[in-house]
Amino acid sequence: MKNDCDIHYFNPTDDSSYIEIGECLINYMREININDFTPVILCIGTDRATGDCLGPLVGDQLSDFNDSYIVMGKLSSPVHALNIKDAIRYIRNEIPNPFVIAVDAALGESSHIGYITVSDCPIYPGKGVQKKLPAIGDVSITGIVNVSNNNPGLLQNTRLYTVMSLANCISQALKYSINALESSPYIS
C-alpha cells in the first residue's frame, strides 16, 4: 500500500464541484487503462445512522445508471462493518481485475464538515469510530459529515441535509466521470 496519499478537498456548494471531482477521478483512472479493469463502486455505510448513510445513498443514486460499473452498497443492501469483509472477499475472488472506487462517510475537522475528499489511497472504514476493518479502494471518496472527537454518537447526530448534499454531489461526480470515460475511453 502507498505511504503517501494524494488527497484533494472539494466544497460541494461550488457549482462546478461535481465536475472538478469528476475530473480528479478521471485523472486517477487515466493513470491505469480502465478498459483493462472491472470498475466497482463500493458504497460503505448503513442507514441506521444518519451520518453513516452517505455510501448507501450514493449507491441508490447510481444503482441503475450504468451496467458496466458494478455498484455495491445501497439502502436495501448496505455494505457495513458486519459484512464488509465478505464484500471485499467477493470483489477480490469473483470480479476480474477490479478497480475499486470506495465511497464512505468520514469525520474530520469542524472547518471541513460538508467537504468531499478524493484520494488515490484506500479507505479505512470505521476508523473515525475506532473500528479496525480492512482497507479497501484503489481510489477513495469521502464526505465529511461531522467533527471527529471520539464520540461515536456523532454519526447519529449528523444533519441529514449535509449527508444528502454530499451524496448528491458525489453521485453527480461519479456519473460525470463515467460518462466521460464511456464516451472517450482513451482520454489522454
Secondary structure, DSSP 8 states (H G I E B T S, - for coil): --SS--EEEE-TTSTTHHHHHHHHHHHHHHTTTGGGSEEEEEEB--TTSGGG-HHHHHHHHHTTT-TTSEEE--SSS-B-TTTHHHHHHHHHHHSSSEEEEEEEEEEE-GGGTT-EEEESS-B-TTGGGT-----B-SEEEEEEEEE-SS-GGGGTT--HHHHHHHHHHHHHHHHHHHHHHHH-TT--
